[in-house]
């Protein structure tokens, strides 16, 4: 389900950047830093470094699940559900990894996904449609955010 771009940009949203990194040469770094510098709530997910090092001075996670588990550990299930409702998953990974992250997002009930150019696939877009997820693809979040 494709939706209006502005539905994605609420300062209350939590942008979970899958593929976030400290490598300044990579898109995952540029997307994460741009959203953070623009005042958005940003969380980095990277299965290789998540939990081992911060990303741009922000705690990172190895998966979407580990982020939600941390919320539940320190708060409660209600706070987790509120976080899920506010989550926008931003995929900055190859299509194969995007599908993997998308399945995890579906398992948690995430309803907004942004595919950075090159992360989308027909299968991923169809999966969003089948699961009632608002998705955007073919557009760079750094160019489109207010």
N, C-alpha and C positions, 0 to 999 in steps of 0.2 A: 504494500500500500504506500504510494507516494503521497507526501503531504507538503504543506506550505513550509518553506524554509524557516520562516520566522517562528514556527512552533518549536523549533529546535533551540532557539536562543533565548533562554530565560536565565537570569542570574541565579535562580534557585536550582538549576540543573547541575548535575554532576557529570562532567565529561570524562568518561573512562577511555583513555587512549591506549588501545591495544597495539603494541609495537613501539611504545614510548622507549626512548633511549637517551643516554648522555652523549652519544656520538653525534657531534654537531654536523656531520656530513649527511646524516640520514633524515628522511622526512619525518620519522617518528619523533625526533628531537624538535624539529622546526614546528610541527603541529602542536606538540605539547607546550612548548615555550610560548608560542603565539597565543594560544588559548589562555594560558596562565597570565601572561603579560597583559591580556585584555580584560582581566578581572574575573574570569570564569573559575569555578571550582573544578580542578583537574586532578585526576588520579592516573598514574601510569601503571600499565600492565605489560610485563615482559617476562615470558616463562624462563628466560635464561638468567636474568639479573634480579627479577622481582623478589623483594624481601631481603636481598643481600646488599643492595645499595640504593640510595635515594636517586631520584631522577629530577634534575633541576631543583635540588633542595626540598623535594617532596617525597614522602615515603612511597615505595613502589610495592607492587604485588605480583606474584607469579601467575595469577589467574583472577578472573572476575569472582569466582567462588571464594578465594582467599580474602578478597576485599570485603565481601558480604559477611563472611565468617567473623572477621575482625569487628565489624559493626555489631553483630549479634553478641559477641563476647563482651564488649564494653558497654553495650546499651541493652537492646532487647529485640525481639522479633518484629515488634511494631516499628521500631526505628529502621530495621533492615527493609521492611516493606515500603517505608517512606523513601528510603534511598533508591530502591529499585524503581519506584514510580518516577523519580527525578533523574534517573540515569539516561544518558545518551552515550551509547557505545560508538566510539570513533575507531574504525578499522584502518590501520596503516601497516598492513601485512599482506603477503601474497594471498591470492584467492584460496588456496588450500588451508592456510592458517586462519583465514577469515571465516571459513565454513566451521572450523573447529570452535572458534570463539563465538560464532553465532549460535551454535548448538548450546553452548554454556549460557549465553544470554537468554535463549528461549527457556531453558530449564529454570531460570530464576524469574522469568516473567517480564524481562525488559521489553519495552514497547517502542524504542526509538534507536535506530542504527544509522550511522553515516559511514558510507564506504568512500574512503579517499580514492581518487583515481588510481586504478590498477589493482585495487583490492577486491573489487566486485567480480561476480561471475553470474551467469544465468541461473545456476543452481542456488546461489546465495540470495539473489533477488526473489526467486520463486519461493524459497524457504521463508523469507520475510512475509511475503504475501499470504502463504498458507497459515502463518501463525499470527496474523493481524498486527505485524510490526510496521510502523511507519519508517520508511527508509528513503535515503537520498543517496544517489550515486552519480558519478560522472561530473561532480563539482567539488572543488577544493574548499574545505571548511575555512581555510585561512583567508580566502578571497570573499566568501559569502557572509562571514559573521559581521554583525554590526560594529 
